[in-house]
Amino acid sequence: MENHFGKGLMAGMRAAQADTAKNVAHFCADYKRGFVLGFSHRMFEKTGDRQLSAWEAGILTRRYGLERDMVMDFFKESHSSTALRYFMAGYRLEG
């Protein structure tokens, strides 16, 4: 059995930019969720801006057709209501 989430997480941490919804359509939800979280974590490491990375995660969650709560739970666990608000703002923006 393969760890699709882990592969997506690593791909997201290495990605210079996020892909279009069309280009990721063939990946499973676990891979896409991993990618979104890896990409947003890398963005946070590069910029130091947790709100910006949460906002981008919200945008990508909507763009990739992921269940909002599956990704949003990550931001709930960090106990940052500000990051959660930015995630939701990004999620609503894309729609």
C-alpha positions as CSV (number, residue, x, y, z in Angstrom):
1,M,0.0,0.0,0.0
2,E,1.3,3.4,-0.9
3,N,1.3,6.5,1.2
4,H,-0.3,9.0,-1.1
5,F,-0.6,11.7,1.6
6,G,3.2,11.5,2.3
7,K,4.0,11.7,-1.4
8,G,1.8,14.7,-1.9
9,L,3.3,16.4,1.2
10,M,6.8,16.0,-0.1
11,A,5.8,17.1,-3.6
12,G,4.2,20.2,-2.1
13,M,7.3,21.0,-0.1
14,R,9.4,20.9,-3.2
15,A,7.0,22.7,-5.6
16,A,7.9,26.2,-6.7
17,Q,4.3,26.9,-7.5
18,A,0.9,25.2,-7.2
19,D,-0.6,23.4,-10.1
20,T,-3.9,24.0,-11.8
21,A,-6.9,21.9,-10.9
22,K,-6.7,20.2,-14.4
23,N,-3.1,19.1,-13.8
24,V,-3.9,17.5,-10.4
25,A,-7.3,16.0,-11.3
26,H,-5.8,12.5,-11.7
27,F,-4.4,12.4,-8.2
28,C,-6.4,11.0,-5.3
29,A,-7.7,13.3,-2.5
30,D,-5.0,12.1,0.0
31,Y,-2.2,13.1,-2.4
32,K,-3.8,16.5,-3.1
33,R,-4.4,17.1,0.6
34,G,-0.8,16.3,1.3
35,F,0.3,18.6,-1.5
36,V,-1.7,21.5,-0.2
37,L,-0.4,21.2,3.3
38,G,3.2,20.7,2.1
39,F,3.0,23.6,-0.2
40,S,1.5,25.9,2.4
41,H,4.1,24.8,5.0
42,R,6.9,25.6,2.5
43,M,5.3,29.0,1.9
44,F,5.3,29.6,5.6
45,E,9.0,28.6,5.9
46,K,9.9,31.0,3.0
47,T,7.9,34.0,4.1
48,G,7.3,33.6,7.8
49,D,3.7,34.6,7.2
50,R,1.3,32.0,8.7
51,Q,-1.7,33.9,7.5
52,L,-0.5,34.0,3.8
53,S,0.2,30.3,3.9
54,A,-3.2,29.5,5.4
55,W,-4.9,31.7,2.8
56,E,-3.1,29.9,0.0
57,A,-4.1,26.5,1.5
58,G,-7.7,27.7,1.4
59,I,-7.4,28.7,-2.2
60,L,-5.8,25.3,-3.2
61,T,-8.4,23.3,-1.1
62,R,-11.2,24.8,-3.2
63,R,-9.3,24.7,-6.5
64,Y,-8.5,21.0,-6.1
65,G,-12.0,20.1,-5.0
66,L,-11.0,18.9,-1.6
67,E,-13.3,18.5,1.4
68,R,-12.8,21.8,3.3
69,D,-12.9,20.2,6.8
70,M,-10.1,17.7,6.0
71,V,-7.6,20.5,5.4
72,M,-9.1,23.0,7.8
73,D,-8.5,20.5,10.7
74,F,-4.8,21.1,10.3
75,F,-5.3,24.8,11.1
76,K,-7.6,24.0,14.0
77,E,-4.8,21.9,15.6
78,S,-2.4,24.8,15.5
79,H,-4.8,26.7,17.8
80,S,-4.5,29.8,15.6
81,S,-7.9,31.4,15.1
82,T,-6.3,34.0,12.8
83,A,-4.8,31.3,10.5
84,L,-8.2,29.6,10.4
85,R,-9.9,32.8,9.4
86,Y,-7.3,33.3,6.6
87,F,-7.8,29.7,5.4
88,M,-11.6,30.3,5.2
89,A,-11.0,33.7,3.4
90,G,-8.9,31.9,0.8
91,Y,-11.4,29.1,0.4
92,R,-14.3,31.5,-0.2
93,L,-12.2,33.6,-2.6
94,E,-11.6,30.8,-5.1
95,G,-15.3,29.9,-5.3
